[in-house]
């Protein structure tokens, strides 16, 4: 449990707009990369395999395949280096951590897509 004093100190550093995403979702994470005096934004696309922490300490792990090699990166949710998080698709899962995907290759890595009701077409 975090003390109320630490929560007050961390409150101004929390981001206001965080998209609703969870484990199993495919996301685009826009990272600020500083090279010398220049800044650029690099997009890391992958599947969220874990979320942990709360408040200022909240982070998530994104996994993707690059040249048949699995690459995982951990991103703090409230980091100033994370410019944006965009949810591409939501996966239907039954676990809170998807570490078992590390052992899978190819089509076995795919997750079922979560069905969502379309508001305009479903009513007609």
C-alpha positions as CSV (number, residue, x, y, z in Angstrom):
1,X,0.0,0.0,0.0
2,X,1.3,3.4,-1.0
3,X,1.2,6.2,1.6
4,X,-1.1,9.2,0.9
5,X,2.0,11.4,0.9
6,X,3.6,9.5,-2.0
7,X,0.3,9.5,-3.9
8,X,0.1,13.4,-3.6
9,X,3.7,13.7,-4.9
10,X,3.1,11.4,-7.8
11,X,-0.3,12.8,-8.8
12,X,1.0,15.7,-11.1
13,X,3.1,13.2,-13.0
14,X,0.2,10.9,-13.9
15,X,-1.1,11.0,-17.5
16,X,-4.7,12.1,-17.8
17,X,-5.6,10.3,-21.1
18,X,-4.7,6.6,-21.0
19,X,-6.6,4.4,-23.5
20,X,-8.5,1.4,-22.1
21,X,-6.3,-1.5,-23.1
22,X,-5.5,-4.8,-21.4
23,X,-3.6,-8.0,-21.7
24,X,-4.1,-9.7,-25.1
25,X,-4.6,-6.5,-27.0
26,X,-2.5,-5.5,-30.0
27,X,-1.2,-2.0,-29.5
28,X,1.0,0.6,-31.1
29,X,3.2,2.3,-28.6
30,X,4.7,5.6,-29.8
31,X,8.0,6.1,-28.1
32,X,10.1,9.2,-28.0
33,X,13.7,8.4,-29.0
34,X,16.4,11.0,-28.3
35,X,19.5,10.9,-30.6
36,X,21.9,13.6,-29.7
37,X,19.8,16.8,-29.9
38,X,17.2,15.4,-32.2
39,X,14.0,13.7,-31.1
40,X,11.9,11.3,-33.1
41,X,8.9,9.0,-32.5
42,X,9.3,5.3,-33.1
43,X,6.3,3.0,-33.1
44,X,6.5,-0.4,-31.4
45,X,3.6,-2.7,-32.4
46,X,2.9,-5.9,-30.6
47,X,0.7,-7.9,-28.2
48,X,0.4,-6.9,-24.5
49,X,1.4,-10.0,-22.6
50,X,1.4,-8.5,-19.0
51,X,0.3,-5.5,-17.0
52,X,1.5,-4.8,-13.4
53,X,1.6,-2.1,-10.8
54,X,-0.7,0.8,-10.2
55,X,-0.4,4.5,-10.0
56,X,2.9,5.9,-11.1
57,X,4.5,2.4,-11.0
58,X,2.1,0.9,-13.6
59,X,3.8,-0.8,-16.5
60,X,3.1,-3.2,-19.3
61,X,5.1,-5.6,-21.5
62,X,4.6,-5.7,-25.3
63,X,5.9,-8.6,-27.4
64,X,6.4,-8.8,-31.1
65,X,8.3,-10.9,-33.6
66,X,11.2,-9.3,-35.6
67,X,13.0,-11.5,-38.1
68,X,11.7,-14.7,-36.4
69,X,13.0,-13.5,-33.1
70,X,10.8,-12.5,-30.2
71,X,11.3,-9.0,-28.8
72,X,9.8,-7.8,-25.6
73,X,9.8,-4.3,-24.2
74,X,8.5,-3.0,-20.9
75,X,6.9,0.4,-21.0
76,X,5.9,2.5,-17.9
77,X,2.3,3.7,-18.6
78,X,3.0,7.2,-17.2
79,X,6.4,7.7,-18.8
80,X,7.0,11.0,-20.7
81,X,8.9,8.9,-23.3
82,X,5.6,7.1,-24.2
83,X,4.0,9.6,-26.5
84,X,0.8,7.6,-27.3
85,X,-0.8,4.2,-27.0
86,X,-3.2,3.1,-29.7
87,X,-5.2,-0.1,-29.5
88,X,-5.4,-1.9,-32.8
89,X,-7.4,-5.0,-31.8
90,X,-8.6,-6.6,-28.6
91,X,-7.8,-10.3,-27.9
92,X,-10.1,-12.7,-26.1
93,X,-8.0,-14.2,-23.3
94,X,-8.6,-16.1,-20.0
95,X,-5.3,-15.3,-18.3
96,X,-3.8,-12.2,-16.7
97,X,-0.3,-12.9,-18.0
98,X,0.4,-14.4,-21.4
99,X,4.0,-15.6,-20.8
100,X,3.1,-18.9,-22.5
101,X,3.2,-17.1,-25.9
102,X,7.0,-17.0,-25.5
103,X,7.1,-20.7,-26.3
104,X,4.8,-20.5,-29.4
105,X,5.7,-19.8,-33.0
106,X,3.8,-18.8,-36.1
107,X,0.0,-19.2,-36.1
108,X,0.0,-20.6,-32.6
109,X,0.7,-17.1,-31.3
110,X,-2.5,-15.7,-32.7
111,X,-5.3,-14.8,-30.2
112,X,-9.0,-14.9,-30.8
113,X,-10.5,-11.4,-31.3
114,X,-12.8,-10.1,-28.7
115,X,-16.3,-9.6,-30.2
116,X,-17.8,-6.2,-29.6
117,X,-21.3,-5.1,-30.5
118,X,-21.4,-2.5,-33.3
119,X,-23.7,0.2,-32.1
120,X,-25.1,1.5,-35.4
121,X,-25.4,-1.8,-37.4
122,X,-26.5,-4.0,-34.6
123,X,-29.6,-1.9,-33.8
124,X,-31.0,-2.0,-37.3
